[in-house]
Amino acid sequence: MAVQREVDLSHANTLRLPCVAERYAAPRTLNQLQSVLAQANRLGWAVTLLGGGSNVLLPARLSGIVIRPAFAQWWLKAEGNQLFAHVGAGVNWHRLVMELAAAGLWGTENLALIPGDCGAAPVQNIGAYGVELADVIEAVQVVDRSSGHVRWLNRDACQFGYRDSIFKGALAENVVISQLVLRLSRLPMAKLGYGDLASRLPESPTPLAVANAVCAIRREKLPDPEELANAGSFFKNPFVTDQVADELRQQYPDMPCFPQGDGRTKLAAGWLIDQCGLKGFRQGAFAVHQRQALVLVHFGGGNRQGLLALARTVSEKVAARFGVTLTPEPRLITG
């Protein structure tokens, strides 16, 4: 398939970080993907995978070849009493969620308005409002980057964790995600226990009503990447021991805490940053968003080094006050 040269990727990542790809390809079929992988292997090109660019930190230049799978089809398949969505890696995640919700299908509605392509969703095990992708994933189709061999991984094989998966670990440089299979239901299965979601909905909401409520909440709290460059939540919510959480609660009784039942407690990174007085704090071309402390925004003219400098400043201030370490959520892509 055609390989483009010297492609500007500054608008292919939601943080609008300047980046140029030495080579770029967007395969639309498995055969095209296998062909471009074989070409890269034969010519010794380094391969960088890119989805919707919503959760990555790009360098100024990417050598080798950038591949963005553009498999844009999805379909439903019934198997007995169950219904499954087979989804190409290039399908836009939010549009898929809204179409499934409009069709009255339960499972993904809490994950509305998460930016990016479906192929990137398993990598980060995207999650929001009490639901993770791991809760609905049935299987993931992958293509081996060396051999071109196609195989399927079931949910357990994906090794999902909090914002984590095997695709960030053992398989990080070995496979390309080409298709997802999502397990859905026509039976009501609303999950409304997170935040004020339930208070915005009637007693028996539809999947579309839940998805719309999630969208409304997210729009109130998070800036639109089309209007102000950002990658959504920049830091993961940190985990501490229950003992550390109890000690912090004695000093900060209003601190949000989420016991995990395994000796750990999850804290709210946004709250920790907010308590350091960092909302609206600007450093060069980047800033902590004025309404949502968990989001770092780019006003234009900056680069990855400047963004990481702000992230270090935020992390250091949180560590100094709370003794808690924050970890960035977006993936750092090397050149």
C-alpha positions as CSV (number, residue, x, y, z in Angstrom):
1,M,0.0,0.0,0.0
2,A,1.0,3.6,-0.4
3,V,3.4,5.0,2.2
4,Q,3.5,8.8,2.7
5,R,6.6,10.7,3.5
6,E,7.3,13.6,6.0
7,V,3.7,13.7,7.4
8,D,2.8,16.4,9.9
9,L,1.2,14.7,13.0
10,S,0.5,17.9,15.0
11,H,-3.2,17.5,14.3
12,A,-3.1,13.7,14.8
13,N,-2.7,14.1,18.5
14,T,-5.2,15.9,20.8
15,L,-2.5,17.7,22.7
16,R,-1.4,19.3,19.4
17,L,2.3,18.6,20.1
18,P,4.4,19.2,17.0
19,C,5.6,16.0,15.4
20,V,6.6,14.9,11.9
21,A,6.5,11.2,10.8
22,E,9.3,10.2,8.5
23,R,6.8,7.7,6.9
24,Y,3.1,7.2,7.5
25,A,0.5,4.5,6.4
26,A,-3.2,4.0,7.3
27,P,-4.1,0.5,6.3
28,R,-7.8,-0.2,5.8
29,T,-7.7,-4.0,5.6
30,L,-5.8,-6.9,7.3
31,N,-4.0,-7.5,4.0
32,Q,-2.8,-3.9,3.8
33,L,-1.7,-4.0,7.4
34,Q,0.2,-7.2,6.9
35,S,1.8,-5.8,3.7
36,V,3.1,-2.6,5.4
37,L,4.4,-4.6,8.4
38,A,6.3,-6.9,6.0
39,Q,7.7,-3.9,4.2
40,A,8.8,-2.3,7.5
41,N,10.5,-5.6,8.6
42,R,12.2,-6.0,5.2
43,L,13.6,-2.5,5.1
44,G,14.4,-2.3,8.8
45,W,11.9,0.6,9.6
46,A,11.0,1.2,13.2
47,V,7.2,0.9,13.7
48,T,5.1,3.3,15.8
49,L,1.4,2.6,16.2
50,L,-1.0,5.6,16.4
51,G,-4.7,5.6,17.1
52,G,-6.8,8.7,17.6
53,G,-3.9,10.4,19.3
54,S,-5.8,11.1,22.5
55,N,-3.5,9.5,25.0
56,V,0.0,9.9,23.6
57,L,2.9,12.3,24.1
58,L,4.6,12.6,20.7
59,P,8.2,13.7,20.1
60,A,9.2,16.3,17.5
61,R,10.1,13.6,15.0
62,L,9.2,9.9,14.5
63,S,11.7,8.0,12.4
64,G,10.8,4.7,10.6
65,I,7.0,4.4,9.9
66,V,3.9,5.5,11.8
67,I,1.0,3.1,11.2
68,R,-2.6,4.1,12.0
69,P,-5.0,1.2,11.5
70,A,-8.1,2.6,9.7
71,F,-10.4,-0.4,9.9
72,A,-13.6,1.5,10.0
73,Q,-16.3,-1.2,10.0
74,W,-18.3,-2.7,12.9
75,W,-21.2,-5.1,13.0
76,L,-23.4,-6.9,15.5
77,K,-23.6,-10.7,15.8
78,A,-26.0,-12.7,18.0
79,E,-24.8,-15.9,19.6
80,G,-27.5,-17.7,21.5
81,N,-28.9,-15.2,24.0
82,Q,-25.9,-12.9,23.8
83,L,-25.1,-10.1,21.5
84,F,-21.6,-9.1,20.4
85,A,-20.2,-6.0,18.6
86,H,-17.3,-6.7,16.3
87,V,-15.5,-3.4,15.9
88,G,-12.6,-2.4,13.7
89,A,-9.6,-0.7,15.3
90,G,-10.2,2.5,13.3
91,V,-13.8,3.1,14.5
92,N,-14.2,6.2,16.6
93,W,-14.9,5.1,20.2
94,H,-17.4,7.8,21.2
95,R,-19.5,7.5,18.0
96,L,-19.6,3.7,18.5
97,V,-20.9,4.1,22.1
98,M,-23.6,6.5,21.0
99,E,-24.8,4.2,18.2
100,L,-24.9,1.2,20.5
101,A,-26.8,3.3,23.2
102,A,-29.2,4.6,20.6
103,A,-29.9,1.0,19.6
104,G,-30.9,0.2,23.2
105,L,-27.8,-1.9,23.9
106,W,-26.3,-1.9,27.4
107,G,-22.6,-2.1,28.3
108,T,-20.6,0.8,27.0
109,E,-22.9,3.8,27.8
110,N,-20.8,5.0,30.8
111,L,-17.8,5.2,28.5
112,A,-19.3,7.9,26.3
113,L,-17.2,10.9,25.1
114,I,-13.9,9.2,25.7
115,P,-11.8,10.4,22.7
116,G,-9.8,8.1,20.4
117,D,-10.1,5.1,18.2
118,C,-11.3,1.7,19.3
119,G,-8.0,0.0,18.7
120,A,-6.4,2.1,21.4
121,A,-9.1,1.4,24.0
122,P,-7.7,-2.0,25.3
123,V,-4.2,-0.6,25.6
124,Q,-5.2,1.8,28.3
125,N,-8.2,-0.2,29.5
126,I,-10.2,3.0,29.2
127,G,-12.6,3.6,32.0
128,A,-15.1,6.2,33.4
129,Y,-18.0,6.4,35.8
130,G,-17.5,3.0,37.4
131,V,-17.0,1.1,34.2
132,E,-13.9,-0.1,32.4
133,L,-13.5,-1.6,29.0
134,A,-12.5,-4.8,30.7
135,D,-16.1,-5.1,31.9
136,V,-17.4,-5.5,28.4
137,I,-14.6,-6.9,26.3
138,E,-14.9,-10.4,25.0
139,A,-11.9,-10.7,22.8
140,V,-9.2,-8.7,21.0
141,Q,-7.8,-9.6,17.6
142,V,-4.1,-8.8,17.1
143,V,-1.6,-9.0,14.2
144,D,1.9,-10.1,15.0
145,R,4.3,-7.3,13.9
146,S,7.1,-9.8,12.9
147,S,5.2,-12.6,11.2
148,G,1.9,-10.9,10.3
149,H,0.0,-13.8,11.9
150,V,-3.5,-13.0,13.2
151,R,-4.7,-14.4,16.5
152,W,-7.3,-13.7,19.2
153,L,-6.8,-12.9,22.9
154,N,-9.7,-13.5,25.3
155,R,-10.3,-11.1,28.2
156,D,-8.1,-12.9,30.7
157,A,-5.2,-13.0,28.2
158,C,-5.3,-9.2,27.9
159,Q,-4.3,-8.9,31.6
160,F,-6.4,-5.8,32.2
161,G,-5.6,-3.7,35.2
162,Y,-6.3,-0.1,36.2
163,R,-5.4,1.9,33.1
164,D,-3.2,-1.1,32.1
165,S,-3.1,-4.2,29.9
166,I,-0.7,-6.7,28.3
167,F,-0.6,-4.2,25.4
168,K,1.4,-1.8,27.6
169,G,3.6,-4.7,28.9
170,A,4.7,-8.0,27.2
171,L,3.0,-7.2,23.9
172,A,3.7,-3.5,23.7
173,E,6.1,-3.8,20.8
174,N,4.9,-7.1,19.4
175,V,1.3,-6.8,18.0
176,V,-1.1,-4.4,16.3
177,I,-4.7,-4.4,17.6
178,S,-7.0,-4.8,14.6
179,Q,-10.5,-5.7,16.0
180,L,-12.4,-5.8,19.3
181,V,-15.4,-7.9,20.3
182,L,-17.6,-6.3,22.9
183,R,-20.2,-8.2,24.9
184,L,-23.6,-6.3,25.1
185,S,-27.0,-6.8,26.5
186,R,-30.6,-5.8,25.7
187,L,-31.5,-6.2,29.3
188,P,-31.3,-3.2,31.6
189,M,-27.9,-3.1,33.5
190,A,-27.4,0.5,34.4
191,K,-24.4,1.3,36.6
192,L,-25.1,4.6,38.2
193,G,-23.2,4.5,41.4
194,Y,-20.4,6.9,40.4
195,G,-20.6,10.6,41.3
196,D,-23.9,12.3,40.6
197,L,-24.8,10.3,37.6
198,A,-27.9,8.7,39.2
199,S,-29.3,12.1,40.2
200,R,-29.4,13.2,36.6
201,L,-31.5,10.3,35.4
202,P,-35.0,8.9,35.8
203,E,-35.6,5.7,37.7
204,S,-35.4,3.4,34.7
205,P,-33.1,5.1,32.2
206,T,-32.3,3.9,28.7
207,P,-28.7,3.3,27.6
208,L,-29.0,6.5,25.5
209,A,-30.1,8.5,28.5
210,V,-27.1,7.3,30.5
211,A,-24.7,8.1,27.7
212,N,-26.2,11.6,27.3
213,A,-25.9,12.2,31.0
214,V,-22.3,11.1,31.0
215,C,-21.6,13.4,28.1
216,A,-23.2,16.3,29.9
217,I,-21.1,15.7,33.0
218,R,-17.9,15.3,31.0
219,R,-18.5,18.5,29.0
220,E,-19.1,20.4,32.3
221,K,-15.8,19.3,33.7
222,L,-13.4,18.6,30.8
223,P,-12.3,20.9,27.9
224,D,-13.1,19.9,24.4
225,P,-9.8,18.9,22.6
226,E,-11.1,20.5,19.4
227,E,-11.3,23.8,21.2
228,L,-8.4,23.6,23.7
229,A,-5.7,21.0,23.2
230,N,-5.5,18.3,25.9
231,A,-5.3,14.6,26.4
232,G,-8.1,14.3,29.0
233,S,-7.0,13.1,32.4
234,F,-3.2,13.5,32.5
235,F,-2.5,11.7,35.8
236,K,-3.6,8.3,37.0
237,N,-5.5,8.2,40.3
238,P,-2.8,7.0,42.7
239,F,-3.1,4.0,45.0
240,V,-1.8,4.0,48.6
241,T,-2.0,1.6,51.5
242,D,-5.1,1.8,53.7
243,Q,-2.9,2.9,56.5
244,V,-1.5,5.8,54.5
245,A,-5.1,6.7,53.4
246,D,-6.2,6.7,57.1
247,E,-3.3,9.0,58.1
248,L,-4.1,11.4,55.2
249,R,-7.8,11.4,56.1
250,Q,-7.0,12.5,59.7
251,Q,-5.3,15.6,58.2
252,Y,-7.8,16.1,55.3
253,P,-11.2,14.7,56.4
254,D,-12.8,15.8,53.0
255,M,-10.3,13.9,50.9
256,P,-12.1,11.5,48.5
257,C,-11.0,7.9,49.1
258,F,-12.0,4.6,47.4
259,P,-11.0,1.5,49.4
260,Q,-10.2,-1.4,47.0
261,G,-10.7,-4.2,49.5
262,D,-7.1,-5.5,49.0
263,G,-5.3,-3.3,51.5
264,R,-5.1,-0.4,49.1
265,T,-7.1,2.8,48.7
266,K,-7.4,4.8,45.5
267,L,-7.1,8.6,45.8
268,A,-8.4,11.2,43.5
269,A,-5.5,12.8,41.7
270,G,-7.5,15.8,40.6
271,W,-8.4,16.6,44.3
272,L,-4.8,16.3,45.3
273,I,-3.7,18.7,42.6
274,D,-6.5,21.1,43.4
275,Q,-5.5,21.2,47.1
276,C,-2.1,22.4,46.0
277,G,-3.8,25.5,44.5
278,L,-2.7,24.6,40.9
279,K,-6.0,25.1,39.0
280,G,-5.2,27.6,36.3
281,F,-1.4,27.4,37.0
282,R,0.5,28.1,33.8
283,Q,4.0,27.3,32.8
284,G,5.0,28.5,29.3
285,A,2.6,27.2,26.7
286,F,0.9,24.7,29.1
287,A,-1.4,25.0,32.1
288,V,-3.5,23.1,34.6
289,H,-7.0,23.5,33.4
290,Q,-8.9,26.1,35.4
291,R,-11.9,23.9,36.1
292,Q,-10.4,20.4,36.1
293,A,-7.1,20.0,37.9
294,L,-6.5,16.6,36.4
295,V,-6.2,18.0,32.8
296,L,-3.2,19.7,31.4
297,V,-3.9,22.0,28.4
298,H,-1.8,23.3,25.5
299,F,-2.4,26.9,24.4
300,G,-0.1,26.5,21.3
301,G,3.5,26.9,20.5
302,G,4.8,24.4,23.0
303,N,6.5,21.0,22.7
304,R,6.7,17.8,24.7
305,Q,9.6,19.0,26.8
306,G,7.5,22.0,28.0
307,L,4.5,19.7,28.8
308,L,6.7,17.3,30.8
309,A,8.2,20.2,32.7
310,L,4.7,21.3,33.9
311,A,3.9,17.7,34.7
312,R,7.0,17.5,36.9
313,T,6.1,20.7,38.7
314,V,2.6,19.4,39.5
315,S,3.9,16.0,40.6
316,E,6.6,17.6,42.9
317,K,4.0,19.9,44.6
318,V,1.7,17.0,45.3
319,A,4.5,14.8,46.6
320,A,5.7,17.6,48.8
321,R,2.3,18.2,50.4
322,F,0.8,14.7,50.5
323,G,3.8,12.3,50.1
324,V,1.9,10.7,47.1
325,T,3.5,10.1,43.7
326,L,1.5,10.9,40.6
327,T,2.0,9.0,37.4
328,P,1.2,10.3,33.9
329,E,-1.6,8.5,32.1
330,P,-0.7,9.2,28.4
331,R,1.9,7.0,26.8
332,L,5.3,8.6,26.1
333,I,6.2,7.7,22.5
334,T,9.9,7.6,21.7
335,G,11.3,8.7,18.3
